Amino acid sequence: MSKDVSLGFARTAARLLMGGALAAAGLTHLTVAREEFQDQVPPWLPFDADDVVVVSGVVEIGLGSMLVALPKEKRRLGVLAALFFTAIFPGNIAQWREKRDGFGLDTDRKRLFRLFFQPVLVLGALWATGVIGKPRR
């Protein structure tokens, strides 16, 4: 298998995995983890925490589904996913600064480590959809 084919396969697999993970996370926003996600919403946000959780869950389901079902739109969707991951980052910061437990993040160290994972998601969304790291020909 050539390098380009292997890279294309890896990107496609990463895009599909990210899409599935986003859709699954969105479903948990609306069901089993709804209250836990409410604890992630920064208290300074001028919206009802449950509304934020529901809207973000619907966005995740839609974005994840589109990443899987619309491969021709992958670059645009990759940018949207990166913007989404950036938009929810203040919730992660609030969780760390306000020492809010949730999803097993029950120590300052775990909450701080989580902050460094968000840029990985942003870069992963951009890479998996070919926005960055495009091989030269």
TIMI-307904 format. One line per field, with one value per atom (N, C-alpha, C, CB): atom name; x, y, z; residue number from 0; residue in three letters. Coordinates in steps of 0.2 Angstrom, whole numbers, plus 5000, padded with zeros to 4 digits. Glycine has a CB too. Layout:
a: c(CA ...);
east: c(X ...);
north: c(Y ...);
up: c(Z ...);
k: c(NUM ...);
r: c(ala ...);
***
This chain:
a: c(N CA C CB N CA C CB N CA C CB N CA C CB N CA C CB N CA C CB N CA C CB N CA C CB N CA C CB N CA C CB N CA C CB N CA C CB N CA C CB N CA C CB N CA C CB N CA C CB N CA C CB N CA C CB N CA C CB N CA C CB N CA C CB N CA C CB N CA C CB N CA C CB N CA C CB N CA C CB N CA C CB N CA C CB N CA C CB N CA C CB N CA C CB N CA C CB N CA C CB N CA C CB N CA C CB N CA C CB N CA C CB N CA C CB N CA C CB N CA C CB N CA C CB N CA C CB N CA C CB N CA C CB N CA C CB N CA C CB N CA C CB N CA C CB N CA C CB N CA C CB N CA C CB N CA C CB N CA C CB N CA C CB N CA C CB N CA C CB N CA C CB N CA C CB N CA C CB N CA C CB N CA C CB N CA C CB N CA C CB N CA C CB N CA C CB N CA C CB N CA C CB N CA C CB N CA C CB N CA C CB N CA C CB N CA C CB N CA C CB N CA C CB N CA C CB N CA C CB N CA C CB N CA C CB N CA C CB N CA C CB N CA C CB N CA C CB N CA C CB N CA C CB N CA C CB N CA C CB N CA C CB N CA C CB N CA C CB N CA C CB N CA C CB N CA C CB N CA C CB N CA C CB N CA C CB N CA C CB N CA C CB N CA C CB N CA C CB N CA C CB N CA C CB N CA C CB N CA C CB N CA C CB N CA C CB N CA C CB N CA C CB N CA C CB N CA C CB N CA C CB N CA C CB N CA C CB N CA C CB N CA C CB N CA C CB N CA C CB N CA C CB N CA C CB N CA C CB N CA C CB N CA C CB N CA C CB N CA C CB N CA C CB N CA C CB N CA C CB N CA C CB N CA C CB N CA C CB N CA C CB N CA C CB N CA C CB N CA C CB N CA C CB N CA C CB N CA C CB N CA C CB);
east: c(5004 5000 5004 4995 5003 5007 5006 5006 5011 5010 5004 5016 5002 4996 4990 4996 4989 4984 4983 4984 4989 4989 4987 4996 4989 4987 4980 4992 4977 4970 4966 4969 4968 4964 4964 4967 4970 4971 4966 4978 4966 4962 4955 4963 4953 4946 4944 4945 4948 4946 4946 4952 4950 4950 4944 4956 4942 4936 4929 4935 4929 4923 4923 4924 4929 4929 4927 4936 4930 4928 4920 4932 4918 4910 4906 4909 4908 4904 4905 4907 4911 4912 4908 4919 4908 4904 4896 4905 4894 4887 4885 4885 4889 4888 4888 4893 4893 4893 4887 4900 4885 4879 4873 4877 4872 4867 4867 4867 4873 4873 4872 4880 4873 4870 4863 4872 4859 4852 4849 4849 4853 4851 4855 4851 4859 4862 4867 4865 4870 4874 4872 4881 4866 4863 4865 4856 4864 4865 4873 4862 4877 4884 4886 4887 4884 4886 4883 4883 4878 4876 4881 4869 4884 4889 4895 4891 4896 4902 4900 4903 4894 4892 4895 4885 4899 4901 4895 4906 4896 4890 4889 4891 4894 4894 4890 4901 4889 4886 4879 4886 4876 4869 4864 4869 4865 4859 4858 4861 4852 4851 4855 4843 4858 4863 4860 4866 4854 4851 4850 4844 4848 4847 4854 4844 4859 4866 4868 4871 4866 4868 4864 4866 4857 4853 4856 4846 4857 4859 4866 4859 4870 4877 4876 4882 4872 4871 4868 4866 4863 4860 4866 4854 4870 4875 4880 4879 4882 4887 4884 4888 4877 4874 4874 4867 4872 4872 4879 4869 4884 4891 4894 4895 4893 4896 4893 4895 4886 4883 4885 4875 4886 4888 4895 4888 4900 4907 4907 4911 4902 4902 4898 4898 4893 4888 4890 4881 4894 4895 4903 4892 4906 4913 4916 4916 4911 4913 4914 4908 4910 4910 4915 4903 4920 4924 4928 4928 4931 4935 4931 4938 4925 4921 4919 4915 4917 4915 4921 4912 4927 4932 4933 4939 4933 4933 4928 4933 4921 4916 4917 4909 4920 4921 4927 4924 4932 4937 4934 4943 4930 4927 4922 4923 4919 4915 4919 4911 4924 4929 4932 4934 4933 4936 4930 4938 4924 4919 4917 4912 4918 4916 4922 4914 4928 4934 4933 4940 4929 4928 4925 4924 4921 4918 4923 4913 4928 4934 4938 4938 4939 4943 4939 4944 4932 4928 4928 4921 4928 4928 4934 4927 4940 4946 4947 4952 4945 4946 4941 4944 4935 4930 4930 4923 4935 4935 4929 4938 4926 4920 4921 4915 4919 4920 4915 4919 4917 4912 4916 4909 4913 4916 4923 4917 4924 4930 4935 4932 4934 4939 4938 4938 4940 4939 4945 4936 4950 4956 4958 4962 4962 4965 4969 4969 4973 4978 4974 4982 4969 4965 4961 4960 4959 4955 4960 4952 4966 4971 4973 4977 4974 4976 4971 4977 4965 4959 4960 4953 4963 4963 4968 4966 4973 4978 4975 4984 4970 4967 4963 4962 4960 4956 4959 4953 4965 4969 4970 4976 4971 4972 4966 4974 4960 4954 4953 4948 4955 4955 4959 4957 4965 4970 4968 4977 4965 4963 4957 4961 4953 4947 4950 4942 4955 4958 4962 4962 4965 4969 4965 4974 4960 4956 4952 4951 4951 4947 4951 4942 4958 4962 4963 4960 4961 4962 4969 4957 4972 4980 4983 4981 4990 4994 4993 4993 4991 4990 4996 4986 4997 5003 5005 5003 5011 5014 5015 5020 5013 5014 5019 5007);
north: c(4994 5000 5006 5000 5011 5017 5022 5021 5026 5031 5035 5035 5037 5042 5038 5044 5031 5027 5026 5021 5024 5023 5029 5021 5035 5041 5043 5047 5042 5043 5038 5042 5032 5027 5029 5020 5032 5034 5040 5035 5045 5051 5049 5056 5044 5042 5039 5038 5034 5031 5036 5025 5040 5046 5050 5050 5052 5056 5052 5058 5045 5041 5040 5035 5039 5038 5044 5036 5050 5056 5058 5062 5056 5057 5053 5056 5047 5042 5044 5035 5046 5048 5055 5050 5059 5066 5064 5070 5060 5058 5054 5053 5050 5046 5051 5041 5056 5060 5065 5065 5067 5071 5067 5073 5061 5057 5056 5049 5056 5056 5063 5054 5068 5075 5075 5080 5071 5071 5066 5070 5061 5055 5054 5049 5049 5047 5052 5041 5056 5061 5068 5060 5069 5076 5080 5076 5078 5081 5083 5078 5078 5079 5084 5072 5084 5089 5096 5088 5097 5103 5106 5102 5102 5104 5107 5098 5105 5108 5115 5103 5117 5123 5129 5124 5133 5139 5143 5144 5144 5148 5155 5148 5158 5165 5165 5168 5159 5159 5162 5152 5166 5169 5165 5176 5158 5154 5148 5151 5145 5140 5134 5138 5131 5126 5120 5123 5118 5112 5114 5111 5120 5122 5122 5129 5124 5123 5116 5126 5112 5104 5102 5101 5103 5101 5103 5103 5109 5112 5109 5120 5109 5106 5099 5107 5095 5088 5087 5085 5092 5091 5093 5096 5098 5100 5094 5107 5091 5086 5080 5083 5078 5073 5075 5072 5081 5083 5083 5090 5086 5087 5080 5091 5075 5069 5065 5065 5065 5062 5064 5063 5071 5074 5072 5081 5071 5069 5062 5069 5058 5051 5051 5047 5054 5054 5058 5055 5063 5068 5069 5075 5064 5064 5070 5058 5072 5077 5084 5077 5084 5091 5090 5092 5085 5084 5090 5078 5094 5100 5105 5103 5107 5112 5109 5113 5103 5100 5099 5093 5098 5098 5105 5096 5110 5117 5118 5122 5116 5117 5113 5114 5107 5103 5106 5096 5109 5113 5119 5115 5122 5128 5126 5132 5120 5118 5116 5112 5112 5110 5117 5106 5122 5128 5132 5133 5132 5135 5132 5135 5125 5122 5122 5115 5125 5125 5129 5128 5135 5138 5134 5144 5129 5125 5121 5120 5118 5115 5119 5112 5125 5130 5131 5136 5132 5134 5128 5135 5122 5116 5115 5109 5117 5117 5122 5118 5129 5134 5134 5141 5131 5131 5124 5132 5120 5113 5109 5114 5109 5105 5098 5108 5093 5086 5084 5082 5079 5077 5072 5083 5067 5062 5060 5066 5059 5056 5061 5051 5067 5073 5076 5078 5072 5074 5076 5068 5078 5081 5087 5076 5092 5097 5095 5102 5090 5087 5084 5081 5080 5077 5083 5073 5088 5093 5097 5098 5098 5102 5098 5104 5092 5087 5088 5080 5088 5088 5094 5088 5100 5106 5105 5112 5101 5100 5095 5097 5091 5087 5091 5082 5096 5100 5102 5106 5105 5107 5100 5110 5095 5088 5087 5082 5088 5087 5092 5088 5098 5103 5101 5110 5100 5098 5091 5097 5086 5080 5081 5076 5085 5087 5090 5092 5094 5097 5092 5103 5088 5083 5078 5080 5075 5069 5071 5067 5078 5080 5083 5085 5083 5085 5093 5083 5096 5104 5105 5107 5102 5103 5096 5105 5097 5091 5087 5086 5091 5088 5086 5093 5080 5078 5082 5070 5083 5087 5082 5091 5084 5080 5082 5079);
up: c(5000 5000 5000 5006 4996 4995 5001 4989 5002 5008 5008 5008 5002 5001 5002 4994 5000 5002 5009 4998 5012 5020 5023 5022 5021 5025 5024 5022 5018 5016 5020 5009 5021 5025 5032 5025 5035 5042 5043 5044 5039 5039 5039 5034 5035 5034 5041 5028 5043 5049 5055 5051 5055 5061 5060 5060 5054 5053 5055 5046 5053 5055 5063 5051 5066 5073 5077 5075 5074 5077 5076 5074 5070 5069 5074 5062 5074 5079 5086 5078 5088 5095 5097 5097 5092 5093 5093 5087 5089 5089 5095 5083 5098 5104 5110 5105 5110 5115 5115 5115 5110 5109 5112 5102 5111 5113 5121 5110 5124 5131 5134 5133 5130 5132 5134 5127 5129 5130 5134 5123 5136 5140 5147 5136 5147 5153 5157 5152 5153 5156 5157 5153 5156 5155 5161 5154 5167 5173 5174 5179 5172 5173 5168 5172 5162 5157 5160 5151 5163 5166 5171 5170 5174 5179 5175 5184 5169 5165 5162 5159 5162 5159 5164 5158 5162 5166 5169 5162 5175 5179 5176 5186 5173 5171 5164 5170 5161 5154 5155 5151 5151 5153 5150 5150 5150 5147 5152 5141 5152 5156 5155 5156 5160 5159 5155 5166 5157 5153 5146 5156 5144 5137 5134 5137 5137 5134 5132 5138 5137 5136 5131 5143 5130 5125 5118 5126 5117 5111 5109 5111 5114 5112 5110 5118 5113 5112 5105 5117 5103 5096 5091 5095 5092 5088 5087 5090 5092 5092 5088 5099 5089 5085 5078 5087 5076 5069 5066 5069 5069 5067 5066 5072 5071 5070 5065 5077 5064 5059 5052 5059 5051 5045 5043 5045 5048 5047 5044 5054 5046 5044 5037 5049 5036 5030 5024 5032 5026 5020 5019 5022 5016 5016 5011 5013 5006 5001 5005 4995 5010 5014 5020 5017 5020 5026 5028 5025 5023 5025 5029 5019 5026 5030 5037 5025 5037 5043 5048 5042 5046 5050 5053 5046 5049 5052 5057 5047 5056 5060 5067 5057 5066 5072 5076 5070 5073 5077 5080 5072 5077 5080 5086 5075 5085 5091 5097 5088 5096 5101 5104 5098 5101 5103 5107 5098 5105 5108 5115 5104 5116 5122 5127 5121 5125 5129 5136 5125 5135 5142 5147 5140 5145 5150 5154 5147 5150 5153 5158 5147 5155 5160 5166 5156 5165 5171 5176 5169 5173 5177 5181 5173 5178 5182 5187 5177 5185 5190 5196 5186 5194 5200 5203 5197 5202 5205 5205 5212 5199 5198 5196 5193 5199 5198 5192 5204 5188 5183 5178 5179 5176 5172 5174 5165 5181 5183 5184 5179 5183 5184 5191 5178 5196 5202 5206 5206 5203 5206 5201 5207 5204 5200 5195 5205 5196 5191 5185 5194 5186 5181 5177 5184 5180 5177 5173 5182 5175 5172 5166 5176 5166 5161 5155 5163 5157 5152 5148 5156 5150 5146 5141 5151 5142 5136 5131 5139 5132 5127 5122 5131 5124 5119 5113 5123 5113 5107 5103 5109 5106 5102 5098 5107 5101 5098 5092 5102 5093 5088 5082 5090 5083 5078 5075 5081 5079 5076 5071 5082 5073 5068 5062 5071 5062 5056 5052 5058 5055 5052 5049 5057 5052 5050 5044 5055 5043 5037 5032 5040 5033 5027 5027 5021 5032 5033 5034 5038 5038 5039 5038 5047 5037 5036 5029 5041 5024 5018 5015 5013 5012 5009 5003 5008 5002 4996 4990 4997 4985 4979 4974 4975);
k: c(0 0 0 0 1 1 1 1 2 2 2 2 3 3 3 3 4 4 4 4 5 5 5 5 6 6 6 6 7 7 7 7 8 8 8 8 9 9 9 9 10 10 10 10 11 11 11 11 12 12 12 12 13 13 13 13 14 14 14 14 15 15 15 15 16 16 16 16 17 17 17 17 18 18 18 18 19 19 19 19 20 20 20 20 21 21 21 21 22 22 22 22 23 23 23 23 24 24 24 24 25 25 25 25 26 26 26 26 27 27 27 27 28 28 28 28 29 29 29 29 30 30 30 30 31 31 31 31 32 32 32 32 33 33 33 33 34 34 34 34 35 35 35 35 36 36 36 36 37 37 37 37 38 38 38 38 39 39 39 39 40 40 40 40 41 41 41 41 42 42 42 42 43 43 43 43 44 44 44 44 45 45 45 45 46 46 46 46 47 47 47 47 48 48 48 48 49 49 49 49 50 50 50 50 51 51 51 51 52 52 52 52 53 53 53 53 54 54 54 54 55 55 55 55 56 56 56 56 57 57 57 57 58 58 58 58 59 59 59 59 60 60 60 60 61 61 61 61 62 62 62 62 63 63 63 63 64 64 64 64 65 65 65 65 66 66 66 66 67 67 67 67 68 68 68 68 69 69 69 69 70 70 70 70 71 71 71 71 72 72 72 72 73 73 73 73 74 74 74 74 75 75 75 75 76 76 76 76 77 77 77 77 78 78 78 78 79 79 79 79 80 80 80 80 81 81 81 81 82 82 82 82 83 83 83 83 84 84 84 84 85 85 85 85 86 86 86 86 87 87 87 87 88 88 88 88 89 89 89 89 90 90 90 90 91 91 91 91 92 92 92 92 93 93 93 93 94 94 94 94 95 95 95 95 96 96 96 96 97 97 97 97 98 98 98 98 99 99 99 99 100 100 100 100 101 101 101 101 102 102 102 102 103 103 103 103 104 104 104 104 105 105 105 105 106 106 106 106 107 107 107 107 108 108 108 108 109 109 109 109 110 110 110 110 111 111 111 111 112 112 112 112 113 113 113 113 114 114 114 114 115 115 115 115 116 116 116 116 117 117 117 117 118 118 118 118 119 119 119 119 120 120 120 120 121 121 121 121 122 122 122 122 123 123 123 123 124 124 124 124 125 125 125 125 126 126 126 126 127 127 127 127 128 128 128 128 129 129 129 129 130 130 130 130 131 131 131 131 132 132 132 132 133 133 133 133 134 134 134 134 135 135 135 135 136 136 136 136);
r: c(met met met met ser ser ser ser lys lys lys lys asp asp asp asp val val val val ser ser ser ser leu leu leu leu gly gly gly gly phe phe phe phe ala ala ala ala arg arg arg arg thr thr thr thr ala ala ala ala ala ala ala ala arg arg arg arg leu leu leu leu leu leu leu leu met met met met gly gly gly gly gly gly gly gly ala ala ala ala leu leu leu leu ala ala ala ala ala ala ala ala ala ala ala ala gly gly gly gly leu leu leu leu thr thr thr thr his his his his leu leu leu leu thr thr thr thr val val val val ala ala ala ala arg arg arg arg glu glu glu glu glu glu glu glu phe phe phe phe gln gln gln gln asp asp asp asp gln gln gln gln val val val val pro pro pro pro pro pro pro pro trp trp trp trp leu leu leu leu pro pro pro pro phe phe phe phe asp asp asp asp ala ala ala ala asp asp asp asp asp asp asp asp val val val val val val val val val val val val val val val val ser ser ser ser gly gly gly gly val val val val val val val val glu glu glu glu ile ile ile ile gly gly gly gly leu leu leu leu gly gly gly gly ser ser ser ser met met met met leu leu leu leu val val val val ala ala ala ala leu leu leu leu pro pro pro pro lys lys lys lys glu glu glu glu lys lys lys lys arg arg arg arg arg arg arg arg leu leu leu leu gly gly gly gly val val val val leu leu leu leu ala ala ala ala ala ala ala ala leu leu leu leu phe phe phe phe phe phe phe phe thr thr thr thr ala ala ala ala ile ile ile ile phe phe phe phe pro pro pro pro gly gly gly gly asn asn asn asn ile ile ile ile ala ala ala ala gln gln gln gln trp trp trp trp arg arg arg arg glu glu glu glu lys lys lys lys arg arg arg arg asp asp asp asp gly gly gly gly phe phe phe phe gly gly gly gly leu leu leu leu asp asp asp asp thr thr thr thr asp asp asp asp arg arg arg arg lys lys lys lys arg arg arg arg leu leu leu leu phe phe phe phe arg arg arg arg leu leu leu leu phe phe phe phe phe phe phe phe gln gln gln gln pro pro pro pro val val val val leu leu leu leu val val val val leu leu leu leu gly gly gly gly ala ala ala ala leu leu leu leu trp trp trp trp ala ala ala ala thr thr thr thr gly gly gly gly val val val val ile ile ile ile gly gly gly gly lys lys lys lys pro pro pro pro arg arg arg arg arg arg arg arg);
***
